[in-house]
Amino acid sequence: MYFIVIDSDDKYVFLADGSTRKIERVKKKKIKHIELTEYHSDVIAEKVKNKNKISNQDLKKALKEVLKSR
């Protein structure tokens, strides 16, 4: 199962995928309990950086593109 990191702090990351875990209800996980991959979405990263709103559709599309490129 793959998720996109929406935000983080010292101990936790906040994850969403746009389908089972929507942006309105992100999953809070301890950093030590997740496995990071080298994949990333430039579109989502830019939206987070600029503090623009991220939609569930944005997340689904980004995950689909990232997983297709593996």
Secondary structure, DSSP 8 states (H G I E B T S, - for coil): ---EEEEE-SSEEEEE-SSSS-GGG-EEEEGGG----S---HHHHHHHHTT----HHHHHHHHHHHHHT-
